[in-house]
C-alpha cells in the first residue's frame, strides 16, 4: 500500500524513517541504490505514487521496504494483477535480492514463478501444510505437478 499523494522520492524517504542512520548521506546513498535497482523510479522521482502503473507501484513498495534495511523481507502476492512482463521483472528482482543475501518469505499463488526463486517450499491447502520440500522435490511430485503446476 502506498500513499498516493507522496512522490516516489518522498515514499523512499518514508521507508528510511524507521532505520536510524548516522548521516543523511546514508539515506541519499540508499535512495541512489534503489534508483540503480529500479531505474524507472529514478525517471519518475517527482511523480506521485498514485500516478504510477501497477508494476511501478509494486517496485516502489518493494524499494520503500528495502530502504529500512530489513534482515528479512515478507512479500505477499507480489505478482497479483501485474502483466507477465512485469511479473518476470519482479521475480528477477526477488531472485537477485536473495542471491545478495536477503532472506525472503514469499507468499505467492503463482507456484511456477515461486519455484524459480525458492530455496524451500510449503504448500498450504485450506490453512494446512500439505507438502513441504525443495523446489526439486516439488517438481518430482506428480500430484503436486498436476494440481498446482499444470503438468503431469
C-alpha positions as CSV (number, residue, x, y, z in Angstrom):
1,X,0.0,0.0,0.0
2,X,1.4,3.4,-1.0
3,X,0.4,6.9,-0.1
4,X,-0.9,8.1,-3.5
5,X,0.0,11.8,-2.9
6,X,3.6,11.2,-1.9
7,X,6.2,11.4,-4.7
8,X,8.4,8.5,-5.4
9,X,11.3,10.3,-3.7
10,X,9.1,11.1,-0.6
11,X,8.0,7.4,-0.5
12,X,11.6,6.2,-0.4
13,X,12.4,8.7,2.4
14,X,9.4,7.4,4.4
15,X,10.9,3.9,4.1
16,X,14.1,5.1,5.6
17,X,12.4,6.7,8.5
18,X,12.4,3.7,10.8
19,X,16.1,3.0,10.2
20,X,18.4,5.1,12.3
21,X,21.2,6.5,10.1
22,X,24.3,8.2,11.4
23,X,24.2,10.7,8.5
24,X,21.8,12.0,5.9
25,X,24.2,10.9,3.2
26,X,23.5,7.3,4.1
27,X,19.8,7.8,3.2
28,X,20.8,9.5,0.0
29,X,23.1,6.6,-0.8
30,X,20.3,4.1,-0.2
31,X,18.0,6.1,-2.4
32,X,20.6,6.0,-5.2
33,X,20.9,2.2,-4.7
34,X,17.1,1.9,-5.1
35,X,17.3,4.1,-8.3
36,X,20.0,1.8,-9.6
37,X,18.0,-1.3,-8.8
38,X,14.7,0.2,-10.2
39,X,15.7,2.7,-12.9
40,X,12.1,3.6,-13.7
41,X,11.7,5.0,-10.2
42,X,14.5,7.4,-10.9
43,X,12.8,8.6,-14.0
44,X,9.6,9.1,-12.0
45,X,11.1,10.5,-8.8
46,X,8.9,13.6,-8.7
47,X,5.7,11.8,-9.7
48,X,3.0,11.0,-7.1
49,X,3.0,7.3,-6.3
50,X,-0.7,7.1,-7.2
51,X,0.1,8.1,-10.9
52,X,2.5,5.1,-11.4
53,X,1.4,1.9,-13.2
54,X,0.7,-1.2,-11.1
55,X,4.1,-2.6,-11.8
56,X,5.8,0.6,-11.0
57,X,3.8,0.8,-7.7
58,X,4.9,-2.7,-6.8
59,X,8.6,-1.7,-7.5
60,X,8.2,1.4,-5.4
61,X,6.6,-0.6,-2.5
62,X,9.5,-3.0,-2.6
63,X,12.1,-0.2,-2.8
64,X,10.4,1.5,0.2
65,X,10.6,-1.7,2.2
66,X,14.3,-2.1,1.3
67,X,15.0,1.4,2.5
68,X,14.5,0.2,6.0
69,X,17.4,-2.3,5.5
70,X,15.5,-5.3,6.7
71,X,17.1,-8.6,7.6
72,X,14.1,-10.5,6.3
73,X,11.5,-9.4,3.7
74,X,8.0,-10.7,3.7
75,X,6.3,-10.5,0.4
76,X,2.6,-11.3,-0.1
77,X,1.5,-11.9,-3.7
78,X,4.0,-9.6,-5.4
79,X,2.7,-10.7,-8.8
80,X,-1.0,-10.1,-8.3
81,X,-2.6,-8.0,-11.0
82,X,0.6,-7.4,-13.0
83,X,1.3,-8.1,-16.6
84,X,3.5,-11.2,-17.4
85,X,6.4,-9.0,-18.4
86,X,6.3,-7.1,-15.1
87,X,5.9,-10.3,-13.1
88,X,9.1,-11.6,-14.7
89,X,10.8,-8.4,-13.7
90,X,9.6,-8.6,-10.1
91,X,10.7,-12.2,-9.8
92,X,14.1,-11.4,-11.3
93,X,14.5,-8.7,-8.6
94,X,13.4,-11.2,-5.9
95,X,15.9,-13.7,-7.1
96,X,18.7,-11.1,-7.1
97,X,17.8,-9.9,-3.6
98,X,18.0,-13.5,-2.4
99,X,21.3,-14.0,-4.1
100,X,22.6,-10.8,-2.5
101,X,21.9,-12.5,0.9
102,X,18.4,-11.2,1.7
103,X,16.1,-13.7,3.4
104,X,12.7,-13.6,1.8
105,X,9.4,-15.2,2.9
106,X,7.3,-15.2,-0.2
107,X,3.6,-15.9,-0.2
108,X,2.6,-16.5,-3.8
109,X,-0.2,-18.3,-5.8
110,X,1.9,-18.4,-8.9
111,X,3.6,-21.6,-7.9
112,X,5.7,-21.9,-11.1
113,X,7.3,-18.4,-10.6
114,X,7.7,-19.1,-6.8
115,X,9.6,-22.3,-7.5
116,X,12.0,-20.4,-9.8
117,X,13.2,-18.3,-6.8
118,X,12.5,-20.5,-3.7
119,X,15.0,-22.5,-1.7
120,X,12.3,-24.2,0.2
121,X,8.6,-24.6,-0.4
122,X,5.5,-25.1,1.7
123,X,2.2,-25.8,0.1
124,X,-0.9,-24.7,2.1
125,X,-4.3,-26.0,1.3
126,X,-7.1,-24.5,3.4
127,X,-4.7,-23.3,6.0
128,X,-2.8,-26.6,6.5
129,X,0.7,-27.5,5.2
130,X,0.1,-30.4,2.8
131,X,3.5,-30.6,1.3
132,X,7.0,-29.1,2.1
133,X,10.3,-29.6,0.4
134,X,12.9,-28.2,-2.0
135,X,11.8,-27.0,-5.4
136,X,13.2,-30.2,-7.0
137,X,11.1,-32.3,-4.6
138,X,8.0,-30.3,-5.6
139,X,8.8,-30.8,-9.3
140,X,9.2,-34.5,-8.8
141,X,5.9,-35.0,-7.1
142,X,3.3,-36.0,-9.8
143,X,0.3,-35.0,-7.7
144,X,1.7,-31.5,-7.0
145,X,2.7,-31.1,-10.6
146,X,-0.8,-32.0,-11.8
147,X,-2.7,-29.9,-9.2
148,X,-0.6,-26.8,-9.0
149,X,1.9,-26.6,-11.8
150,X,-0.2,-27.7,-14.8
151,X,1.8,-30.7,-15.6
152,X,1.9,-34.4,-15.0
